[in-house]
Amino acid sequence: MNLRIQLALALLVIVGSLTLSQVGVISGFSNSLEEGTTKYQNLKKVATALTEINLQLIEFQKDTELAVTHFSDPDFYKFYLEKALSHKTMVDGLINQMGASEYMQNDLYVPYSGLKDSLDLLWQSQKQLLDPSGTPSSSSTQLFIQRTNAIQKLLLDVTNALSSIEQERFSKQVSLIKQKLIQSVCLLVFFIAIAMLLIWRLLDQRITKPIVKISKAINEYKKGNNEVRVDHHRSDEMGKFVSTFNELLDRDQRSHELQRLNVDALKNTINDQTVDIAEKNHELKISANVFDRSMESTAIVDSVGKVLRVNQAFTRLTDYRFDQASEKFIGKFFRDTWANTTFNDILEMADTRGSWEGEFGGLGRSNSYLAWLMVNRIQLDGKKYFIVIFSDITKQKYDEDKIWKQANFDDLTNLPNRAHFKERIERAIENAERNDGQLFLVFVDLDDFKRINDTLGHTAGDNLLIQVAKILRKSFRTTDLMARIGGDEFAIMLEGNISEGKVGQLVKKLNQLLSNRIKLLDNHFSHISGSIGIAKYPSDAKDYENLIRCADTAMYRAKSQGKNQFAFYTADMNDQAIRNLMLDSEMRLSTEDQFQLYLQPIVNAAGKPISCEALLRWIHPTDGLISPGDFIPVAEESGFIQELGQIVIQKAIRLLSRWHSMGISLSLSINISPKQIGNPETLSLLMNQLLSVDYDTTKLVVEITENTLMANSEQAQKFVHDLRSIGVKISLDDFGTGYSSLAYLRKYQVDNIKIDRCFIDAVTYNRTDVGICESVIALGDALNITVVAEGVENKQQLDKLAEMGCEKFQGYYFSVPVPIEEFERKYFSSFVKTA
């Protein structure tokens, strides 16, 4: 190593040592700064403790001054002593915590001792001031306040002194560290720059220049200069590297010489074999045609179908090697899939047309499959050959069939879906039109299916739908088309020469099978029914859309007749459907003022009203008063019942608020439909309206039919619970017509039950109805539930019910529903105002 390099390395070592020393200095500054920061944090903790003591003393002073004014109250005095002890414990704890601080032991020992002594005097003053044996004097009170103020001032002085001492220390230490840190960083940057310059010069002399020479030599070699070499005179590692590079160039030059000799020898060999290649030219032409045209399993056969050559794809698919397939008839590797087509027929068609393609059955050594087959005829040297190309499309056909099935069949029931059913119906209509035929479309809607999903879950609902699909297959003929066209909606198409009577028998059989007990889950069984509508082509409709619309209309007629029914479509159903559509349209265009509340009183045996029921009436601008029996079912079917329900709620609550301001204490009942209970907006609106006005919420009664409670079990339970939580009363309407039980009465905690009018009509002569009414009245007495008999129309009914013990009545015998103004004129004079 020469002298210049030695000197450079020595200088590099010196610069590195100086650099490391400056790094150590900077690290020491960091530690000093961290130590100063820690002390400053300790100062903040002491200051925080002083502040907390001050706050405790302020609270203590307020409590003491309050205690002086209530000195004679023993309970308050005992409560105050507990609070005073809590303040003292907190302050003493903070004082002891501060005593451990270096500031209190050194710089502020004297003020800190004074603070403790002052606090001891304060506690003594507090004991003297509120000694139960005496009465607080103005002098002792003044002394307590003076000592409290003195301690607060002392706390402020200690806090300021702490801040001043530590602020001064920390500022000086930071200033000194900053100055020294700048100096150290500058020296560190200077030493690093010198070290990098020395390293760069050293690398340039020893490594960079030799590498540049080698790079230039490589570029010359690429240009074809095989004589290029790199000069070198050193014996170090770089010198050995350059020597090795020159040896590689020498070896490569010798390799080029040998390669040139081999190429000349290869040319001579090719010329010698030219004659042999010409003799095999015919066979190469055939092979070239086969493998140029074949991308899949391929065989070349002669004019009569004997196998001449196969490729590897053929062997992989059929498991026959060439030696096993050679000279065999190509038809042996296929199976006839067309009733009247053999492989000989295919060869004849390919010979006539030049080619043939289509689906055909493939047959391997141990497998069979569906193949896409292409046969092409070719001519070579006056001879005829066939190229047979085929591939396995079994999976492709399976996937296509699967996709088609997914698009046309219901995954759950495996019945055709709506789209496929429509397609089949339309084809059947075209066929019936050509042949002057007929067909029936049966539309089935399951009754109360939503209740199954809501109570038992969707798994039970899915199991039910699967069972219904099986029942459909048992009920109808194998030639009839059955489909699931909606959630719980099914449709059946019956073609051929079948009478309406026969269709009716099949539908009755369906309802009978549906009414049997069906297993849904391990321990859950259910009975189901269906509302069924039937339409006929061509008498009812002549296309799919109108035919299914007619069947749907007939289904709704069956549902309105009590469910578990079926109905054939008739023209008057269409008229009613049009009427309902017009009513729905006009309702939506009506203003809120057109819908009015009529009131019907609920009275005692003497005929005095004790509450009333609000009933909605529609005053049409041209048709006048429209019966609720006409527009309420339409509103429930179309969903407009939600808007009507909001109108009833708002008007009823405003009316109750007005009565409250007039001093009238009268309960008002409103009816809630099943669809309103299932809608969370109904409860939200009702709660908001109830809380927005000033009146007694117990005067509002919400009437719900027992069938509604059964159909909306979970929603109804929450609905009733939330209303009862703010005082609203619940009345169970149409009691006795559904399936409610004592468990439901206890679960929902209803306030009133109303005996349905169907039991009141014959209560004077029908022993069964008498027994029912007596049982309901006795049940109400036992459960402390008010019983109301609705539908009372004559005095005989009133007397009979009163004899049974019923105390509340409603019906035309007392009053028909009347407008609000008429109701108030007739009954309010008998009320005594309470406001």
Buried (B, 14 or more C-beta within 10 A) or exposed (E): EEEEEEEBEEEBEEBBEBBEEBEEBBEEBEEBBEEBEEBBEBBEEBBEBBBBBBEBBEBBBEBBBEBBEEBEEEEBBEBBEEBBEBBBEBBBEBBEBBEEBEBBEEBBEEBBEBBBEBBEBBBEBBEBBBEEEEEBEEEBBEBBBEBBEBBBEBBEBBBEBBEEBBEEBBEEBBEEBEEBBEEBBEBBEBBBEBBEEBEEEBEEEBEEEBEEEBEEBEEEBEEEEEEBEBEBEEEEEBEEBBEEBBEEBEEEEEEEEEEEEEEEEEEEEEEEEEEEEEEEEEEEEBEEBBBEBBEBBBBBBBEEBBBBBBBEBBBEBBEBEBEEBEEBBBBBBBBBBEEEEEBEBBBEBBBEEEEBBBEBBBBBEEEEBBBBBBBBBBEEEEEEBBBBBBBBBEEEBEEEEEEEEEEBBBEEBEBBBBEBBBEBBBEBBEEBEEEEBBBBBBBBBBBBBBBBBBBBEEEBBBBBBBBBBEBBEEBBEEEBBBBBBEEBBBBBBBBEEBEEEEBEEBBEBBBEBBEEEBEBEEEBEBEBBBBBBBBBBBEBBEEBEBBBBBBBBBBBBBBBEEBBBBBBBBEEBBEBBEEBEEBBEBBEEBEEEBBBBBBBBBBEEEEEBBBBBBBBBBBBEEEEEBEBEEBBBBBBBBEBBBBBBBBBBBBBBBBBBBBBEBEBBBBBBBBBBBBBBBBEEBBEBBBEBBEEBEBEBEBBBBBBBBBBBBBBEEBBBEBBEBBBEEEBBBBBBBBBBBEBEEEBBEBBEBBBBBBBBEBBBEBBEEEEBBEBBBEBBEBBEEBEBBBBBBBBBEEEBBEBBBEBEBBBBBBEBBBEBBBBEEBBEBBBEEBEEEE
